[in-house]
Amino acid sequence: MSQRIHFITVATKDLDAGRRFYQDGLGWEPLMDVPDEIIFFQVAPGLVLGLFQADKFVQDLGGAVLGTDVSGLMLSHNVESPERVRATVEKMVAAGGTVLKQPTQSDFGGIFHSHVQDPNGVIWEIAHNPGWHLEPDGTVVFE
């Protein structure tokens, strides 16, 4: 298997709240939106984030999963500066997110960051990491 991911799919208890948060609040454009089922957002070349209505998620798995709570998962979004961290967090809160950790200097790696939970429990880290950058081909480099 090649080392890549094409879809990250998250079971979502309230698809409409997810739509309001990502589409209406953050201004993300859906790649595909199937009402009462799933909404996809292209988040990088070849990578899609899917919010799948929880009961449909369980149905798709043939009932093999009992719970659909999001746990032990964090999605991260890196920005250019600490000021941009603060501005992004403000936008997420205005869209219905809940701040779990106010913007602050991290205990790890010189990162300035904040943690925000979306209306369905997905935790986002908004970070400025001066030791991280992307090459023109999309390769991540840690310095």
C-alpha positions in Angstrom: 0.0 0.0 0.0 1.3 3.4 -0.9 1.9 5.9 1.9 -1.0 8.3 1.5 -4.5 9.0 2.6 -7.3 10.2 0.3 -10.2 10.6 2.7 -10.5 11.4 6.4 -14.1 10.6 7.3 -15.6 11.6 10.7 -18.9 10.3 12.1 -21.0 13.4 12.8 -24.0 13.4 15.2 -25.3 16.7 13.7 -24.5 17.1 10.0 -26.3 20.4 9.8 -24.2 21.8 12.7 -21.1 20.6 10.8 -22.2 22.3 7.6 -22.9 25.5 9.5 -19.5 25.4 11.1 -17.3 24.5 8.1 -19.3 25.9 5.2 -21.2 28.9 6.6 -18.9 29.8 9.5 -15.4 29.1 8.0 -16.3 29.7 4.4 -15.2 26.3 3.2 -16.6 25.2 -0.2 -18.1 21.7 -0.2 -16.8 19.3 -2.9 -20.0 17.3 -2.6 -23.0 17.7 -0.2 -25.6 14.9 0.2 -28.2 16.2 2.6 -28.9 14.0 5.7 -25.9 11.8 4.7 -22.4 13.3 4.1 -20.6 16.4 3.1 -17.0 16.4 1.6 -14.5 19.2 1.7 -11.3 19.1 -0.4 -8.6 20.1 2.2 -5.4 19.4 0.2 -4.4 18.0 -3.2 -5.9 14.5 -3.2 -7.2 14.7 0.3 -10.9 15.1 1.3 -12.4 15.6 4.8 -15.8 13.9 5.0 -18.5 14.5 7.7 -20.7 11.5 7.7 -24.0 11.5 9.6 -23.4 9.1 12.5 -26.3 6.7 11.9 -25.3 6.4 8.2 -21.7 5.9 9.2 -22.7 3.0 11.4 -24.9 1.6 8.7 -22.1 1.8 6.2 -19.9 -0.3 8.5 -22.7 -2.9 8.8 -23.4 -2.0 12.4 -19.9 -3.2 13.4 -19.3 0.0 15.4 -21.5 0.8 18.4 -20.3 4.4 19.2 -19.4 7.2 16.9 -17.8 9.7 19.4 -14.6 11.3 18.1 -11.7 10.5 20.5 -8.0 10.6 20.3 -8.0 12.5 17.0 -6.8 16.0 16.2 -6.7 17.8 12.9 -4.1 20.6 12.6 -4.1 23.7 10.6 -0.8 25.7 10.4 -0.8 29.5 9.9 1.8 32.2 9.3 1.9 33.9 12.7 0.6 33.9 16.3 -1.8 36.8 15.3 -3.2 34.5 12.6 -3.7 31.8 15.2 -5.8 34.2 17.3 -7.8 35.4 14.2 -8.5 31.9 13.1 -9.7 30.8 16.6 -12.0 33.8 16.7 -13.5 32.8 13.4 -14.0 29.2 14.6 -15.7 30.4 17.8 -18.0 32.7 15.8 -18.9 29.6 13.7 -19.9 27.6 16.7 -16.6 26.1 17.9 -15.5 25.8 21.5 -12.1 26.8 22.7 -10.4 24.0 24.6 -7.1 25.8 25.0 -6.7 29.5 24.5 -3.9 30.7 22.1 -0.6 30.2 23.9 3.0 29.2 23.6 3.1 25.4 23.6 5.2 23.3 25.9 6.5 21.4 22.9 8.7 22.5 20.0 8.3 26.3 20.1 4.8 26.2 18.6 2.2 28.9 19.3 -1.2 27.2 19.2 -4.8 26.8 20.3 -7.2 23.9 20.4 -10.8 24.4 19.2 -13.6 21.7 19.1 -16.1 21.8 16.3 -19.8 21.4 17.1 -19.5 17.6 16.6 -16.5 17.0 18.8 -13.6 17.2 16.3 -10.6 18.8 17.9 -8.6 21.2 15.8 -5.2 22.6 16.6 -4.5 26.0 15.0 -0.8 26.5 15.2 2.1 28.7 14.1 5.2 26.5 13.9 8.3 28.3 12.8 10.1 24.9 12.4 7.6 23.6 9.8 7.2 24.5 6.1 6.0 23.1 2.8 8.3 22.6 -0.2 6.9 23.7 -3.6 6.0 20.0 -4.3 3.9 19.8 -1.1 6.5 17.9 1.0 6.4 18.8 4.7 9.8 19.7 6.1 10.5 19.9 9.9 13.6 21.9 10.8 
